[in-house]
Amino acid sequence: MPELPEIMNIASQMRECLVGKTIADITILQPKCLNTAVENYGKTHNRRIMDVEARGKWIVISLEEDLLLLVSLGMGADTVSYPPGSPPNTGKYQVRVQCGDGSGFTLRFWWFGHFHMVQKADLKDHLVGQLGPSPLADSFTPELLASILRTSRRKVKELITDQRRIAGIGNAYVHDILFLAGLNPLAQGSRLDGGATARLHSAMRELLQRVLSKRGLAYERDFFGNPGEYGREDFLVGYREGEPCPRCSTAIEKIRFGGQSSFLCPSCQPPVK
């Protein structure tokens, strides 16, 4: 499932390719991924693309007159650019956006993808408008993280993967973030002291920037169809059950809570007493 680094990479590539172009047509082959009737997407025609940005696990495409296209890649998707004169093969996508110069892109959702349209004034009522801050934003300080953690007695893993509190971190990278911070996933977020919060803040930014520098996971593809370079060998403890901890060589363990698995080093991330 693509998370913040993959979404930031795709959004950056889309911004470079699409800003300034005008939407000529949008073809919808799977209406279930929409939030409004197919015919309403005609409102996008002849509107210029003003910006593309990442917000958590969503791509936000801003059009003229404050109209927004909101893309969630769900459990994974192919988001593929095509040049003028090379339209994609029908049936290989659920959504196609074509620009006035004949170029465009297609979306082929693997599972649970969304292609929504809202007016900017109505964004507050959409999930995207209710997302928490990005952990890679300049405004995301240790103090802001501390204020988020104080608001709940939930486990730290649950808190930092709650998209309404912090946007963009999921189950792919949370294991290594907590390992870098030396925190057990079952630790109560509101009980973390200043030192632990600072370590967690640093770990989030370090790990996500590391993935971003490699253009995302090796099994995810970017806007041009190229795979990322962050492979299994780059994970520290995530998905490495039974292998030695990279710090102390203790065997990495897998625990389950909240319906999900967590990977950790029992020595570097001891249980909270």
Secondary structure, DSSP 8 states (H G I E B T S, - for coil): ---HHHHHHHHHHHHHHHTT-BEEEEEES-GGG-SS-GGGGGGGTT-BEEEEEEETTEEEEEEGGGEEEEEE-TT-EEEEEE-TT----TTS-SEEEEETTS-EEEEEESSS-EEEEEEGGGGGGSGGGG----TTSTT--HHHHHHHHTT--SBHHHHHT-TTTSSS--TTTHHHHHHHHT--TTSBGGG--HHHHHHHHHHHHHHHHHHHHTTSBTTSB-TTS-B-SB-GGG-SSTT-TTSB-TTT--B-EEEEETTEEEEE-TTTS----
